[in-house]
Amino acid sequence: MHGNGRHADGRRGDGGRGSERHADGAAPRVVVGVGGSLGSLAALHRGLAEARGRGADLVPVLAWEPPGGEHGYRRSPCPPLLAAVREAAEQRLRDALDAAFGGADPGVPLRPVVIRGEAGPALLHVADRPDDLLVLGRSGGPLHRRLRRSVPGYCSRRAGCPVLTVPVPELLHDLHRLESARRRARRHLPAGPLPGLLAAER
């Protein structure tokens, strides 16, 4: 993923053009965790509002791991598979930004980052300045949160900067449920047109 934020190897980019620069010329940053869920979509919207209010760069971050995790990959390394997984992660981030902003210019410097690693530690690796703001969305239901470590909880306990957790607006829940119902209905439609639809078209 192109962009001038912090890269996976720790190098910094050009820092953008925020209004309150550090002594080293770096702009303030709003770092947003992105995972493709409704929660991360809400976090991107809130992160954009915060970046505009602060005159900050917006740094959407998507963390990825090899299939089977790092331990599994070390046992059976496959560089072509690793490259494919990284490309898929880059595409997921592009898709999330398109879904959040509709392809429009967000109006703030955008520094997308794809980083290899577990989500919580990877996000804290990027949001490493005391005056960064880390914005995270809530994702999944109670079962999902029990099965996987809570990224907002992990980051809130360990971050060296403020952490803002954004709930998913009920409207997004409703839209997601509507789209899911539509997909289920399409799977169960008969092959031919429905008589009711034909009558409505006459």
Order of alpha helices (4+ residues) and beta strands (2+ residues): beta-alpha-beta-alpha-alpha-beta-alpha-beta-alpha-alpha-beta-alpha-alpha
